[in-house]
Structures are given as structure tokens and as C-alpha cells.
Amino acid sequence: MIFVTVGAQMPFDRLVRTVDEWAGRRGNGAEIVAQIHDSRYQPRHFQAVRFLDPLEFSAHVRRADVIISHAGIGSIFAAMQAHKRLLVMPRRAALHETRNEHQVATVRHFARYGIGVAMDEHELRAALDRLEALPPAGPLPEAASTELLAALTDFIAQDQKVRARR
């Protein structure tokens, strides 16, 4: 089963539409179930629900062979923790799909853990045709990287300097 999730904050019609078009071209293939939140686009080639509670979401993750997702950290962690094949496409602020480009930064970081990354619909279409070759994602790192710890330390130090000047 392929589980598609766009998170619970904003619509992500580009992802939903691209997967739906792929499923339509593919015909009778794998079962696809999607959580599409407030997407305006309604898929014609797979079952979609707007919202899943945490237990339902976890059940779909466990059942899935592949997860196709926005680059939300919760979706990425869930797939990595379950060692699922994962294909993500980041939302883009320039397209009014999110508030800033944090999802682009997220995929650049997590690509090192074996997740499939498609930066746009064209790359997503090509990656969908190669899902079988996608390795399982993960595992999650046991501890924060030295880079993350250094960035957090710098951020806190800068924040303290700003507060001290007030």
C-alpha cells in the first residue's frame, strides 16, 4: 500500500494532483490511501480523507510499503522510525504552500538518511516510476548532530546578546 500524506496545516494540491495523475496512468496497481487535509484538488484514482487522528495515521504508516509526503518533520520521522520507503516533495513558499522555505532545508538535511527527494512535480513523476528501487529510510539518529548542537548554541548566544542590549 502507498500512503500519501500532506500534513494538517495547509493544502498541497501539487503533490496530490501529481500522485493522482500517476495513479491514473498506471491503472490497476498498488492500493493508494491519502490524507489530503484541505486540498482543493480531489483525487479520482485513489481513496482520500482530509484528516486522520494520530492512531489512524500510525496505522497507515505501519501498513504502508511506501510513504509519499510533504517534507513535514513529523511525517519524515514517522516513516524513518518505521523504516519505510519514503519519497518527499517540499512545499514551496513562493507557491504559497507554506510560510517559508523550511521544507526545502529539511529535505536537504534528511536526504542523507536515504529518503527519496523530489523538488518539484517533474522530479516527483520520475521518482514515482522508480518507487520499487527506493531503499527504506532511517534509522533515526540516536542523538543530535554536532552541526545542530553548534547551530543551537550560536542561536541561543545571539538571542542572549539581543536581550542584553534591550
MDAnalysis code that builds the backbone (N, CA, C; Angstrom):
import MDAnalysis as mda
import numpy as np

u = mda.Universe.empty(498, n_residues=166, atom_resindex=np.repeat(np.arange(166), 3), trajectory=True)
u.add_TopologyAttr("name", ["N", "CA", "C"] * 166)
u.add_TopologyAttr("resid", np.arange(1, 167))
u.add_TopologyAttr("resname", ["MET", "ILE", "PHE", "VAL", "THR", "VAL", "GLY", "ALA", "GLN", "MET", "PRO", "PHE", "ASP", "ARG", "LEU", "VAL", "ARG", "THR", "VAL", "ASP", "GLU", "TRP", "ALA", "GLY", "ARG", "ARG", "GLY", "ASN", "GLY", "ALA", "GLU", "ILE", "VAL", "ALA", "GLN", "ILE", "HIS", "ASP", "SER", "ARG", "TYR", "GLN", "PRO", "ARG", "HIS", "PHE", "GLN", "ALA", "VAL", "ARG", "PHE", "LEU", "ASP", "PRO", "LEU", "GLU", "PHE", "SER", "ALA", "HIS", "VAL", "ARG", "ARG", "ALA", "ASP", "VAL", "ILE", "ILE", "SER", "HIS", "ALA", "GLY", "ILE", "GLY", "SER", "ILE", "PHE", "ALA", "ALA", "MET", "GLN", "ALA", "HIS", "LYS", "ARG", "LEU", "LEU", "VAL", "MET", "PRO", "ARG", "ARG", "ALA", "ALA", "LEU", "HIS", "GLU", "THR", "ARG", "ASN", "GLU", "HIS", "GLN", "VAL", "ALA", "THR", "VAL", "ARG", "HIS", "PHE", "ALA", "ARG", "TYR", "GLY", "ILE", "GLY", "VAL", "ALA", "MET", "ASP", "GLU", "HIS", "GLU", "LEU", "ARG", "ALA", "ALA", "LEU", "ASP", "ARG", "LEU", "GLU", "ALA", "LEU", "PRO", "PRO", "ALA", "GLY", "PRO", "LEU", "PRO", "GLU", "ALA", "ALA", "SER", "THR", "GLU", "LEU", "LEU", "ALA", "ALA", "LEU", "THR", "ASP", "PHE", "ILE", "ALA", "GLN", "ASP", "GLN", "LYS", "VAL", "ARG", "ALA", "ARG", "ARG"])
u.atoms.positions = np.array([
    [0.844, -1.177, 0.000],
    [0.000, 0.000, 0.000],
    [0.890, 1.242, 0.000],
    [0.450, 2.239, -0.731],
    [1.122, 3.538, -0.754],
    [0.288, 4.500, 0.076],
    [0.933, 5.136, 1.035],
    [0.269, 6.114, 1.891],
    [0.795, 7.497, 1.535],
    [-0.122, 8.384, 1.167],
    [0.222, 9.768, 0.819],
    [-0.260, 10.658, 1.954],
    [0.599, 11.561, 2.429],
    [0.191, 12.481, 3.484],
    [0.727, 13.885, 3.208],
    [-0.145, 14.867, 3.412],
    [0.248, 16.268, 3.192],
    [0.280, 17.053, 4.495],
    [0.120, 16.376, 5.625],
    [0.124, 17.078, 6.902],
    [-1.224, 17.712, 7.184],
    [-1.249, 18.530, 8.241],
    [-2.522, 19.072, 8.705],
    [-2.516, 20.591, 8.811],
    [-1.656, 21.263, 8.022],
    [-1.616, 22.714, 8.147],
    [-2.133, 23.456, 6.929],
    [-1.776, 22.996, 5.745],
    [-2.156, 23.711, 4.527],
    [-2.395, 22.714, 3.392],
    [-3.174, 23.111, 2.392],
    [-3.345, 22.242, 1.218],
    [-2.010, 22.042, 0.489],
    [-1.909, 20.950, -0.227],
    [-0.717, 20.706, -1.061],
    [-1.176, 20.028, -2.341],
    [-1.919, 20.800, -3.151],
    [-2.522, 20.277, -4.373],
    [-1.503, 19.748, -5.370],
    [-0.326, 20.360, -5.472],
    [0.672, 19.877, -6.438],
    [1.029, 18.424, -6.174],
    [1.233, 18.066, -4.927],
    [1.587, 16.689, -4.599],
    [0.408, 15.754, -4.865],
    [-0.765, 16.114, -4.381],
    [-1.954, 15.263, -4.544],
    [-2.264, 15.053, -6.028],
    [-2.253, 16.125, -6.811],
    [-2.557, 16.038, -8.247],
    [-1.534, 15.166, -8.979],
    [-0.260, 15.347, -8.674],
    [0.780, 14.586, -9.371],
    [0.661, 13.093, -9.084],
    [0.418, 12.741, -7.823],
    [0.248, 11.325, -7.483],
    [-1.017, 10.769, -8.135],
    [-2.091, 11.554, -8.154],
    [-3.342, 11.104, -8.769],
    [-3.163, 10.865, -10.272],
    [-2.493, 11.780, -10.950],
    [-2.247, 11.610, -12.390],
    [-1.400, 10.369, -12.642],
    [-0.388, 10.146, -11.812],
    [0.464, 8.958, -11.937],
    [-0.363, 7.695, -11.734],
    [-1.220, 7.699, -10.707],
    [-2.061, 6.535, -10.432],
    [-3.014, 6.270, -11.598],
    [-3.536, 7.329, -12.206],
    [-4.419, 7.170, -13.351],
    [-3.712, 6.572, -14.549],
    [-2.489, 6.995, -14.816],
    [-1.706, 6.435, -15.924],
    [-1.322, 4.993, -15.649],
    [-1.106, 4.683, -14.410],
    [-0.637, 3.355, -14.018],
    [-1.738, 2.312, -14.062],
    [-2.978, 2.743, -13.896],
    [-4.091, 1.790, -13.926],
    [-4.189, 1.020, -12.631],
    [-4.558, -0.230, -12.720],
    [-4.725, -1.060, -11.524],
    [-3.373, -1.476, -10.986],
    [-2.908, -0.736, -10.016],
    [-1.628, -1.036, -9.385],
    [-1.816, -1.163, -7.899],
    [-0.885, -0.622, -7.177],
    [-0.927, -0.689, -5.723],
    [-2.093, 0.123, -5.162],
    [-2.577, -0.306, -4.022],
    [-3.584, 0.465, -3.304],
    [-2.935, 1.762, -2.822],
    [-3.647, 2.868, -2.983],
    [-3.166, 4.168, -2.527],
    [-4.221, 4.759, -1.602],
    [-3.782, 5.195, -0.437],
    [-4.635, 5.872, 0.529],
    [-3.959, 7.193, 0.853],
    [-4.747, 8.276, 0.899],
    [-4.149, 9.591, 1.114],
    [-4.875, 10.387, 2.181],
    [-4.095, 11.148, 2.928],
    [-4.592, 12.155, 3.853],
    [-4.280, 13.482, 3.176],
    [-5.331, 14.222, 2.760],
    [-5.116, 15.394, 1.898],
    [-5.461, 16.733, 2.548],
    [-5.859, 16.738, 3.809],
    [-6.218, 17.955, 4.549],
    [-7.191, 18.806, 3.732],
    [-6.905, 20.080, 3.541],
    [-7.826, 20.993, 2.849],
    [-7.509, 21.152, 1.363],
    [-6.946, 20.133, 0.757],
    [-6.623, 20.233, -0.669],
    [-7.875, 20.554, -1.468],
    [-7.724, 21.459, -2.391],
    [-8.841, 21.790, -3.289],
    [-8.985, 20.726, -4.373],
    [-7.870, 20.120, -4.752],
    [-7.893, 19.065, -5.760],
    [-8.403, 17.778, -5.118],
    [-9.371, 17.154, -5.745],
    [-9.926, 15.889, -5.264],
    [-9.444, 14.750, -6.160],
    [-8.675, 13.820, -5.620],
    [-8.161, 12.721, -6.443],
    [-9.281, 11.822, -6.966],
    [-9.054, 11.323, -8.165],
    [-10.024, 10.436, -8.810],
    [-9.569, 8.975, -8.812],
    [-8.275, 8.754, -8.546],
    [-7.728, 7.414, -8.723],
    [-7.297, 6.739, -7.426],
    [-7.602, 7.351, -6.286],
    [-7.328, 6.707, -5.002],
    [-8.224, 7.287, -3.916],
    [-8.304, 6.536, -2.834],
    [-9.117, 6.922, -1.685],
    [-8.411, 8.044, -0.922],
    [-9.177, 9.081, -0.536],
    [-8.583, 10.201, 0.194],
    [-9.491, 10.625, 1.337],
    [-8.852, 10.971, 2.450],
    [-9.552, 11.551, 3.594],
    [-8.844, 12.850, 3.950],
    [-9.566, 13.764, 4.545],
    [-8.973, 15.056, 4.894],
    [-8.122, 14.976, 6.153],
    [-8.549, 14.202, 7.121],
    [-7.878, 14.189, 8.411],
    [-7.784, 12.761, 8.936],
    [-6.677, 12.469, 9.612],
    [-6.512, 11.204, 10.325],
    [-6.085, 11.533, 11.755],
    [-6.710, 10.897, 12.714],
    [-6.230, 11.117, 14.082],
    [-4.897, 10.375, 14.239],
    [-4.151, 10.645, 15.304],
    [-2.822, 10.032, 15.439],
    [-2.807, 8.511, 15.363],
    [-3.797, 7.859, 15.915],
    [-3.833, 6.394, 15.846],
    [-4.059, 5.904, 14.418],
    [-4.958, 6.562, 13.698],
    [-5.206, 6.193, 12.297],
    [-3.961, 6.458, 11.449],
    [-3.315, 7.606, 11.681],
    [-2.091, 7.939, 10.948],
    [-1.040, 6.850, 11.175],
    [-0.823, 6.481, 12.436],
    [0.174, 5.444, 12.753],
    [-0.167, 4.115, 12.105],
    [-1.445, 3.769, 12.077],
    [-1.858, 2.509, 11.447],
    [-1.551, 2.532, 9.952],
    [-1.788, 3.650, 9.284],
    [-1.480, 3.754, 7.851],
    [0.034, 3.677, 7.620],
    [0.814, 4.310, 8.470],
    [2.277, 4.233, 8.341],
    [2.721, 2.777, 8.476],
    [2.237, 2.087, 9.475],
    [2.624, 0.678, 9.682],
    [2.251, -0.188, 8.483],
    [1.077, 0.051, 7.916],
    [0.572, -0.767, 6.806],
    [1.250, -0.451, 5.467],
    [1.776, 0.742, 5.345],
    [2.322, 1.198, 4.060],
    [3.609, 0.475, 3.675],
    [3.741, 0.256, 2.370],
    [5.020, -0.191, 1.808],
    [5.872, 1.026, 1.467],
    [5.194, 2.094, 1.037],
    [5.852, 3.344, 0.634],
    [5.022, 4.496, 1.191],
    [5.718, 5.546, 1.629],
    [5.050, 6.768, 2.072],
    [5.498, 7.896, 1.158],
    [4.518, 8.640, 0.644],
    [4.785, 9.820, -0.184],
    [4.261, 11.003, 0.608],
    [5.112, 11.998, 0.822],
    [4.757, 13.023, 1.788],
    [5.305, 14.396, 1.429],
    [4.689, 15.409, 2.035],
    [5.313, 16.727, 2.104],
    [6.544, 16.561, 2.995],
    [7.361, 17.578, 3.110],
    [8.588, 17.458, 3.907],
    [8.366, 17.910, 5.341],
    [7.259, 17.484, 5.923],
    [6.988, 17.781, 7.322],
    [7.796, 16.862, 8.220],
    [8.353, 17.435, 9.256],
    [9.254, 16.666, 10.112],
    [8.544, 15.491, 10.777],
    [7.276, 15.663, 11.159],
    [6.542, 14.558, 11.780],
    [6.352, 13.389, 10.833],
    [6.037, 13.680, 9.588],
    [5.865, 12.612, 8.588],
    [7.195, 11.924, 8.299],
    [8.257, 12.705, 8.204],
    [9.582, 12.128, 7.950],
    [10.004, 11.230, 9.108],
    [9.860, 11.723, 10.336],
    [10.238, 10.915, 11.499],
    [9.414, 9.635, 11.590],
    [8.113, 9.723, 11.324],
    [7.255, 8.529, 11.395],
    [7.729, 7.474, 10.394],
    [8.031, 7.886, 9.171],
    [8.492, 6.934, 8.149],
    [9.863, 6.363, 8.490],
    [10.765, 7.220, 8.981],
    [12.103, 6.735, 9.334],
    [12.039, 5.773, 10.509],
    [11.244, 6.096, 11.509],
    [11.127, 5.245, 12.678],
    [10.569, 3.874, 12.297],
    [9.675, 3.842, 11.325],
    [9.079, 2.583, 10.865],
    [9.907, 1.916, 9.763],
    [11.023, 2.532, 9.361],
    [11.893, 2.017, 8.290],
    [11.133, 1.785, 6.990],
    [10.325, 2.772, 6.615],
    [9.536, 2.692, 5.383],
    [10.257, 3.399, 4.249],
    [9.972, 2.964, 3.037],
    [10.453, 3.715, 1.876],
    [9.701, 5.031, 1.865],
    [10.430, 6.123, 1.673],
    [9.849, 7.458, 1.810],
    [10.269, 8.337, 0.646],
    [9.279, 8.976, 0.038],
    [9.500, 9.942, -1.038],
    [8.843, 11.246, -0.616],
    [9.624, 12.313, -0.542],
    [9.079, 13.597, -0.105],
    [9.266, 14.662, -1.178],
    [8.305, 15.579, -1.205],
    [8.405, 16.776, -2.034],
    [8.111, 17.958, -1.114],
    [9.034, 18.906, -1.023],
    [8.814, 20.038, -0.119],
    [7.781, 21.020, -0.665],
    [7.022, 21.565, 0.260],
    [6.147, 22.691, -0.080],
    [7.045, 23.886, -0.380],
    [6.542, 24.808, -1.201],
    [7.329, 25.995, -1.559],
    [6.584, 27.261, -1.152],
    [7.280, 28.124, -0.451],
    [6.695, 29.406, -0.038],
    [6.364, 30.258, -1.259],
    [7.211, 30.202, -2.278],
    [6.987, 31.005, -3.485],
    [5.668, 30.636, -4.171],
    [5.177, 29.428, -3.911],
    [3.915, 28.969, -4.498],
    [2.763, 29.058, -3.488],
    [3.007, 29.714, -2.370],
    [2.005, 29.929, -1.306],
    [1.532, 28.618, -0.687],
    [2.441, 27.646, -0.594],
    [2.104, 26.355, 0.004],
    [2.538, 26.285, 1.468],
    [3.343, 27.229, 1.887],
    [3.846, 27.301, 3.259],
    [4.352, 28.710, 3.504],
    [4.734, 28.996, 4.733],
    [5.130, 30.362, 5.101],
    [6.564, 30.714, 4.740],
    [7.450, 29.723, 4.700],
    [8.851, 29.967, 4.358],
    [9.416, 28.695, 3.729],
    [10.689, 28.711, 3.416],
    [11.301, 27.575, 2.698],
    [11.899, 26.521, 3.632],
    [11.356, 26.374, 4.833],
    [11.924, 25.406, 5.774],
    [11.853, 23.965, 5.261],
    [10.851, 23.636, 4.449],
    [10.772, 22.253, 3.963],
    [11.884, 21.939, 2.960],
    [12.348, 22.931, 2.231],
    [13.487, 22.730, 1.327],
    [14.731, 22.406, 2.154],
    [14.943, 23.161, 3.223],
    [16.079, 22.893, 4.109],
    [15.959, 21.506, 4.753],
    [14.740, 21.136, 5.117],
    [14.511, 19.829, 5.742],
    [14.910, 18.692, 4.807],
    [14.491, 18.746, 3.540],
    [14.830, 17.639, 2.631],
    [16.320, 17.591, 2.345],
    [16.951, 18.739, 2.278],
    [18.405, 18.734, 2.054],
    [19.126, 18.046, 3.209],
    [18.649, 18.274, 4.413],
    [19.272, 17.636, 5.575],
    [18.986, 16.132, 5.608],
    [17.731, 15.743, 5.426],
    [17.356, 14.347, 5.613],
    [17.649, 13.462, 4.412],
    [18.044, 14.008, 3.298],
    [18.402, 13.186, 2.135],
    [19.529, 12.219, 2.487],
    [20.369, 12.594, 3.425],
    [21.500, 11.727, 3.817],
    [21.046, 10.446, 4.521],
    [19.787, 10.396, 4.941],
    [19.260, 9.219, 5.640],
    [18.475, 8.289, 4.719],
    [18.633, 8.460, 3.417],
    [18.041, 7.517, 2.478],
    [16.632, 7.832, 2.030],
    [16.151, 9.039, 2.301],
    [14.807, 9.347, 1.810],
    [14.901, 9.790, 0.352],
    [13.859, 9.484, -0.394],
    [13.778, 9.959, -1.769],
    [13.288, 11.395, -1.762],
    [13.881, 12.226, -2.585],
    [13.525, 13.649, -2.627],
    [13.156, 14.027, -4.051],
    [12.019, 14.694, -4.188],
    [11.588, 15.278, -5.462],
    [11.345, 16.756, -5.179],
    [12.062, 17.626, -5.846],
    [11.954, 19.059, -5.564],
    [10.747, 19.703, -6.241],
    [10.193, 19.032, -7.257],
    [9.029, 19.590, -7.960],
    [8.235, 18.448, -8.586],
    [7.158, 18.802, -9.291],
    [6.282, 17.784, -9.876],
    [6.999, 16.920, -10.907],
    [7.910, 17.507, -11.671],
    [8.618, 16.740, -12.701],
    [9.486, 15.660, -12.056],
    [10.205, 16.036, -11.011],
    [11.023, 15.058, -10.300],
    [10.144, 14.033, -9.585],
    [8.989, 14.467, -9.078],
    [8.077, 13.542, -8.404],
    [7.564, 12.491, -9.380],
    [7.155, 12.920, -10.588],
    [6.676, 11.955, -11.598],
    [7.734, 10.898, -11.886],
    [8.961, 11.342, -12.073],
    [10.049, 10.402, -12.369],
    [10.311, 9.471, -11.181],
    [10.288, 10.021, -9.975],
    [10.545, 9.204, -8.782],
    [9.428, 8.197, -8.538],
    [8.193, 8.560, -8.847],
    [7.074, 7.631, -8.670],
    [7.256, 6.383, -9.531],
    [7.843, 6.550, -10.701],
    [8.082, 5.402, -11.583],
    [9.205, 4.502, -11.074],
    [9.943, 4.970, -10.067],
    [11.060, 4.190, -9.523],
    [10.872, 3.839, -8.037],
    [9.648, 3.803, -7.568],
    [9.401, 3.546, -6.142],
    [9.998, 2.231, -5.662],
    [9.962, 1.218, -6.507],
    [10.468, -0.103, -6.104],
    [11.951, -0.067, -5.766],
    [12.692, 0.854, -6.372],
    [14.134, 0.943, -6.131],
    [14.481, 1.777, -4.899],
    [13.505, 2.440, -4.316],
    [13.741, 3.310, -3.168],
    [14.062, 2.462, -1.937],
    [15.190, 2.734, -1.262],
    [15.506, 1.953, -0.055],
    [14.689, 2.424, 1.145],
    [14.556, 1.605, 2.171],
    [13.878, 2.061, 3.384],
    [14.643, 3.235, 4.006],
    [13.910, 4.190, 4.530],
    [14.524, 5.352, 5.173],
    [14.930, 5.000, 6.598],
    [15.871, 5.758, 7.097],
    [16.226, 5.624, 8.501],
    [17.521, 4.890, 8.683],
    [17.822, 4.550, 9.869],
    [17.049, 4.829, 11.079],
    [17.257, 6.267, 11.543],
    [16.418, 6.662, 12.480],
    [16.587, 7.982, 13.075],
    [17.898, 8.020, 13.844],
    [18.609, 9.152, 13.807],
    [19.833, 9.249, 14.604],
    [19.504, 9.169, 16.094],
    [20.394, 8.599, 16.860],
    [20.177, 8.437, 18.303],
    [20.355, 9.755, 19.053],
    [21.136, 10.673, 18.480],
    [21.408, 11.937, 19.161],
    [21.504, 13.055, 18.129],
    [21.409, 14.269, 18.591],
    [21.545, 15.428, 17.709],
    [22.956, 15.485, 17.140],
    [23.077, 15.927, 15.897],
    [24.390, 16.050, 15.266],
    [25.170, 17.206, 15.887],
    [26.479, 17.155, 15.736],
    [27.303, 18.257, 16.255],
    [26.971, 19.558, 15.532],
    [26.585, 19.471, 14.248],
    [26.200, 20.669, 13.500],
    [24.958, 21.318, 14.093],
    [23.957, 20.491, 14.436],
    [22.732, 21.014, 15.027],
    [23.016, 21.629, 16.392],
    [23.796, 20.943, 17.198],
    [24.121, 21.480, 18.528],
    [24.870, 22.804, 18.421],
    [25.786, 22.898, 17.463],
    [26.523, 24.154, 17.278],
    [25.593, 25.271, 16.821],
    [24.670, 24.959, 15.902],
    [23.728, 25.975, 15.423],
    [22.821, 26.452, 16.551],
    [22.347, 25.531, 17.378],
    [21.501, 25.917, 18.510],
    [22.272, 26.766, 19.522],
    [23.517, 26.398, 19.786],
    [24.349, 27.166, 20.711],
    [24.560, 28.581, 20.191],
    [24.847, 28.703, 18.895],
    [25.015, 30.034, 18.280],
    [23.733, 30.841, 18.352],
    [22.612, 30.210, 18.081],
    [21.321, 30.903, 18.115],
    [21.032, 31.427, 19.517],
    [21.246, 30.590, 20.517],
    [20.990, 30.996, 21.908],
    [21.923, 32.137, 22.301],
    [23.186, 32.045, 21.915],
    [24.136, 33.116, 22.242],
    [23.724, 34.436, 21.593],
    [23.295, 34.388, 20.338],
    [22.841, 35.602, 19.654],
    [21.600, 36.179, 20.315],
    [20.678, 35.309, 20.696],
    [19.456, 35.748, 21.362],
    [19.781, 36.408, 22.698],
    [20.735, 35.839, 23.424],
    [21.122, 36.433, 24.711],
    [21.742, 37.805, 24.514],
    [22.528, 37.982, 23.458],
    [23.136, 39.293, 23.172],
    [22.064, 40.323, 22.849],
    [21.062, 39.928, 22.076],
    [19.977, 40.845, 21.725],
    [19.205, 41.234, 22.972],
    [18.909, 40.272, 23.816],
    [18.170, 40.563, 25.040],
    [18.978, 41.463, 25.974],
    [20.271, 41.260, 26.038],
    [21.125, 42.066, 26.914],
    [21.153, 43.537, 26.478],
    [20.999, 43.796, 25.183],
    [21.018, 45.167, 24.675],
    [19.723, 45.901, 24.935],
    [18.664, 45.193, 25.252],
    [17.345, 45.830, 25.455],
    [17.262, 46.556, 26.738],
])
